[in-house]
Amino acid sequence: MTCSGSLPQRFTFLPRPRLPSRNQGSHGTDTTNDRLLVRVGAFYTPAIEAGEWWRLGSYMFLHAGWLHVTLNLCALYLFGPFVERTLGRVKFVALFLLTGIAGSATLLAFDRITALRKIFEAPSPAVGASACVMGVIGATIAILFRAWYRDR
């Protein structure tokens, strides 16, 4: 069996990847939305490198749509009360904020890797509290594992 340059007829139903056009951002959205997100405080590597370090924390309070907000709130509704009761309010807020800042530091580190810059055409803004939510879920797992290990 030889490999030709085109797909066999039976695979023509597969969607072809669509690259963003000049007036679209990397997420396939209109760049005016990306510009708005950058203007109001989204994580954006060129702006951070220009000295706007406050973006490392502000991005976690912005969201890109109702579904994004709803999923983050549902996850916090499910996992947040347990972690807050276990750690206390002050430690919970510290966990939430520090994992959000750790998420932005990770994004910044990945953006600075030159190999990844070659893959993506231009940096795109990032918003959302997903890093914070993953920190709360990680804390839930750690608390449950610690209780299991202690009671074993």
C-alpha positions as CSV (number, residue, x, y, z in Angstrom):
1,M,0.0,0.0,0.0
2,T,1.5,3.3,-1.0
3,C,0.7,6.7,0.4
4,S,-0.6,9.3,-2.0
5,G,-0.9,13.0,-1.4
6,S,-4.7,12.9,-0.9
7,L,-7.0,11.2,1.5
8,P,-8.8,8.1,0.3
9,Q,-12.5,8.7,-0.7
10,R,-13.8,7.1,2.6
11,F,-12.1,9.8,4.7
12,T,-13.5,12.8,2.9
13,F,-16.0,13.4,5.7
14,L,-13.3,14.4,8.1
15,P,-13.3,18.2,8.7
16,R,-10.3,20.1,7.4
17,P,-8.5,22.4,9.8
18,R,-9.5,26.0,9.4
19,L,-6.8,28.6,9.9
20,P,-7.9,32.0,11.1
21,S,-8.0,34.7,8.4
22,R,-6.2,38.0,8.8
23,N,-9.1,39.6,10.7
24,Q,-9.5,36.7,13.1
25,G,-7.6,35.9,16.3
26,S,-6.0,32.5,17.1
27,H,-9.3,31.3,18.6
28,G,-11.2,31.9,15.4
29,T,-13.0,34.9,16.9
30,D,-13.1,38.4,15.6
31,T,-10.0,40.4,16.7
32,T,-12.2,43.2,18.0
33,N,-13.1,40.8,20.9
34,D,-9.5,40.0,21.4
35,R,-8.7,43.7,21.4
36,L,-11.4,44.3,23.9
37,L,-10.1,41.6,26.2
38,V,-6.6,43.0,26.0
39,R,-7.9,46.5,26.7
40,V,-9.7,45.5,29.9
41,G,-6.9,43.4,31.4
42,A,-6.6,40.0,29.8
43,F,-3.3,38.0,30.0
44,Y,-1.4,39.1,26.9
45,T,2.3,38.3,26.7
46,P,3.5,41.4,24.7
47,A,1.7,43.7,27.2
48,I,3.3,41.8,30.1
49,E,6.7,42.0,28.6
50,A,6.1,45.8,28.1
51,G,5.8,46.1,31.9
52,E,2.1,45.5,32.6
53,W,2.7,42.9,35.3
54,W,-0.8,43.5,36.8
55,R,-2.2,41.3,34.0
56,L,-0.7,38.3,35.7
57,G,-3.6,38.6,38.2
58,S,-6.3,40.5,36.4
59,Y,-7.0,37.9,33.7
60,M,-8.6,35.5,36.2
61,F,-11.5,37.9,36.9
62,L,-12.4,38.2,33.2
63,H,-14.3,35.5,31.2
64,A,-15.0,35.0,27.5
65,G,-18.7,34.3,27.5
66,W,-21.6,32.9,29.6
67,L,-20.6,29.3,29.2
68,H,-17.1,30.0,30.4
69,V,-18.4,31.8,33.5
70,T,-21.1,29.1,34.1
71,L,-18.6,26.2,34.0
72,N,-16.2,27.9,36.4
73,L,-19.0,28.7,38.8
74,C,-20.3,25.2,38.7
75,A,-16.9,23.8,39.5
76,L,-16.5,26.2,42.4
77,Y,-20.0,25.4,43.6
78,L,-19.1,21.7,43.7
79,F,-15.6,21.8,45.1
80,G,-15.3,25.2,46.8
81,P,-17.3,24.7,49.9
82,F,-15.5,21.5,50.9
83,V,-12.1,23.1,50.4
84,E,-13.1,26.3,52.2
85,R,-14.5,24.4,55.2
86,T,-11.3,22.3,55.4
87,L,-8.7,25.1,54.9
88,G,-10.6,28.1,56.2
89,R,-11.6,31.3,54.4
90,V,-8.2,33.0,54.3
91,K,-6.3,30.0,53.1
92,F,-9.0,29.3,50.5
93,V,-8.7,32.8,49.1
94,A,-4.9,32.5,49.2
95,L,-5.1,29.2,47.4
96,F,-7.4,30.6,44.7
97,L,-5.3,33.7,44.0
98,L,-1.9,31.9,44.1
99,T,-3.0,29.1,41.8
100,G,-4.3,31.8,39.4
101,I,-1.0,33.6,39.5
102,A,0.8,30.3,39.0
103,G,-1.3,29.6,36.0
104,S,-0.4,33.0,34.5
105,A,3.3,32.3,35.2
106,T,3.0,29.0,33.4
107,L,1.4,30.7,30.4
108,L,4.1,33.3,30.4
109,A,6.8,30.5,30.5
110,F,5.2,28.6,27.7
111,D,4.9,31.8,25.6
112,R,8.6,32.5,26.1
113,I,9.6,29.1,24.7
114,T,10.8,29.9,21.1
115,A,9.6,26.6,19.7
116,L,6.0,27.3,20.7
117,R,6.2,30.8,19.2
118,K,7.0,29.3,15.9
119,I,3.9,27.1,16.0
120,F,1.4,29.9,16.8
121,E,1.2,32.9,14.5
122,A,0.6,35.5,17.2
123,P,0.1,35.5,20.9
124,S,-3.6,35.6,21.9
125,P,-5.1,36.9,25.1
126,A,-6.1,34.5,27.9
127,V,-8.9,35.0,30.3
128,G,-10.7,33.0,33.0
129,A,-10.4,31.5,36.4
130,S,-9.7,28.0,35.1
131,A,-6.3,27.9,36.8
132,C,-7.9,28.9,40.0
133,V,-10.6,26.2,39.7
134,M,-8.0,23.6,38.9
135,G,-6.1,24.6,42.0
136,V,-9.3,24.1,44.0
137,I,-9.9,20.7,42.4
138,G,-6.2,19.8,43.1
139,A,-6.6,20.9,46.7
140,T,-9.8,18.7,47.0
141,I,-7.8,15.7,45.7
142,A,-4.9,16.4,48.1
143,I,-7.3,16.8,51.1
144,L,-9.1,13.5,50.2
145,F,-5.8,11.7,49.7
146,R,-4.4,12.9,53.0
147,A,-7.5,11.7,54.8
148,W,-7.4,8.4,53.1
149,Y,-3.7,8.0,53.9
150,R,-4.2,9.0,57.5
151,D,-7.1,6.5,58.0
152,R,-5.5,3.6,56.3
